[in-house]
């Protein structure tokens, strides 16, 4: 299929163009920046934003959440089955 949008820039409000399973890590950045996460199991989420600051949520239900992150941290993350959207 021909890509009809190849000459358009994808802004932050554009749909995701890919996904990846995420294993939280305190030391390793994600393979690619993410614009959202889906939590398959409820819990807290700790992530590092582009500013290098660590952010930790309170308990979240299963669902999809918009965020910009370069790392999902093991410390502070209790949510499971995490998918990152790029």
CORVEN-V980010 format. One record per helix or strand of 3 or more residues. SS is the DSSP state (@ for helix, = for strand). FROM is the first residue (numbers start at 0). LEN is the number of residues. If there is no record, write none. Layout:
SS	FROM	LEN
SS	FROM	LEN
This chain:
=	18	4
=	33	8
=	45	3
=	53	3
=	62	7
=	70	3
=	79	6
